[in-house]
Amino acid sequence: MELQNELDKQIELLQKSLETLKKTGRDYAEKERKYKIILRQKVLELRDEGTAIGVITLICYGIDEVANARYERDCAEAVYKANQEAINTYKLKIRLIAEQIGREWSNEKY
C-alpha cells in the first residue's frame, strides 16, 4: 500500500508539472517574441543611421534593452527546460515504482 501511495503522489506531481510546463512554455515563447521584436527594431534603427551591416548585430547585443530582453528570454528558457527535466524525473520514478509494485505482486503467495 505504501508503494501505491508513492505512485499516486508521483502521478499527481507529474500532472502539476505538466500544467506548469504549459505556463512556462507560454512565458518562454512570449519572452522570445519580445526579444526578437526589440532586436529587429534596434537593427533597423542602426541600419537607418548608416551603421555597417556586418557589425549591427554585435552592437545590438550590447544595447541595454536588447540585452535585458535576451536575458529574460534565456531565464524563461532555463525554467522551461528545468520543468521538462522534472517531468522526465517524475516519469522515471513512476516507472520504477510501477515495476516494484509488479515485482511485489508477482512474488506474493496466495
C-alpha positions as CSV (number, residue, x, y, z in Angstrom):
1,M,0.0,0.0,0.0
2,E,2.9,2.3,0.7
3,L,4.2,1.9,-2.9
4,Q,0.8,2.7,-4.2
5,N,0.6,5.9,-2.2
6,E,4.0,6.9,-3.5
7,L,2.9,6.1,-7.1
8,D,-0.2,8.3,-6.6
9,K,1.9,11.1,-5.2
10,Q,4.3,10.9,-8.2
11,I,1.5,10.9,-10.7
12,E,0.0,14.0,-9.0
13,L,3.4,15.8,-9.1
14,L,3.7,14.8,-12.8
15,Q,0.2,16.3,-13.6
16,K,1.1,19.5,-11.8
17,S,4.4,19.7,-13.7
18,L,2.6,19.3,-17.0
19,E,0.3,22.2,-16.1
20,T,3.3,24.2,-15.1
21,L,5.0,23.3,-18.4
22,K,2.1,24.9,-20.3
23,K,2.6,28.2,-18.4
24,T,6.4,28.2,-18.6
25,G,6.2,27.3,-22.3
26,R,3.9,30.3,-23.0
27,D,6.2,32.6,-20.9
28,Y,9.2,31.4,-22.8
29,A,7.5,32.0,-26.2
30,E,6.3,35.4,-25.1
31,K,9.8,36.5,-24.0
32,E,11.3,35.1,-27.2
33,R,8.8,37.1,-29.2
34,K,9.5,40.3,-27.3
35,Y,13.3,39.8,-27.6
36,K,13.0,39.4,-31.4
37,I,10.8,42.4,-31.8
38,I,13.2,44.6,-29.8
39,L,16.2,43.2,-31.7
40,R,14.6,43.8,-35.0
41,Q,13.7,47.4,-34.1
42,K,17.3,48.1,-33.0
43,V,18.8,46.5,-36.1
44,L,16.5,48.7,-38.3
45,E,17.4,51.8,-36.3
46,L,21.1,51.2,-36.7
47,R,20.7,50.4,-40.4
48,D,18.8,53.7,-40.9
49,E,21.6,55.5,-39.1
50,G,24.1,54.1,-41.6
51,T,25.9,51.6,-39.3
52,A,27.8,48.9,-41.2
53,I,25.6,45.9,-41.6
54,G,28.4,43.5,-40.6
55,V,28.5,44.9,-37.0
56,I,24.9,45.7,-36.4
57,T,24.1,42.5,-34.5
58,L,27.2,42.8,-32.4
59,I,26.2,46.4,-31.5
60,C,22.6,45.3,-30.8
61,Y,23.6,42.6,-28.3
62,G,25.3,45.3,-26.2
63,I,22.3,47.7,-26.1
64,D,20.7,47.5,-22.7
65,E,17.1,47.0,-23.9
66,V,18.2,44.1,-26.2
67,A,20.5,42.6,-23.6
68,N,17.7,42.7,-21.0
69,A,15.2,41.1,-23.3
70,R,17.7,38.4,-24.2
71,Y,18.4,37.8,-20.5
72,E,14.7,37.5,-19.8
73,R,14.3,35.1,-22.7
74,D,17.2,33.0,-21.5
75,C,15.9,32.8,-18.0
76,A,12.5,31.7,-19.2
77,E,14.1,29.1,-21.4
78,A,16.1,27.7,-18.4
79,V,12.9,27.5,-16.3
80,Y,11.1,25.8,-19.2
81,K,13.9,23.2,-19.7
82,A,14.1,22.6,-15.9
83,N,10.4,21.9,-15.9
84,Q,10.9,19.4,-18.8
85,E,13.6,17.6,-16.8
86,A,11.3,17.5,-13.7
87,I,8.6,15.8,-15.9
88,N,11.2,13.3,-17.1
89,T,12.2,12.6,-13.5
90,Y,8.6,12.0,-12.4
91,K,8.0,9.7,-15.3
92,L,11.1,7.7,-14.4
93,K,10.0,7.5,-10.7
94,I,6.6,6.4,-11.7
95,R,8.0,3.7,-14.0
96,L,10.3,2.4,-11.2
97,I,7.6,2.3,-8.6
98,A,5.2,0.6,-11.0
99,E,7.9,-2.0,-11.7
100,Q,8.4,-2.5,-8.0
101,I,4.7,-3.0,-7.5
102,G,4.7,-5.6,-10.3
103,R,7.6,-7.5,-8.7
104,E,5.9,-7.5,-5.3
105,W,2.6,-8.7,-6.8
106,S,4.3,-11.5,-8.7
107,N,6.2,-12.6,-5.6
108,E,3.2,-12.6,-3.3
109,K,2.0,-16.0,-2.2
110,Y,-1.7,-16.9,-2.2
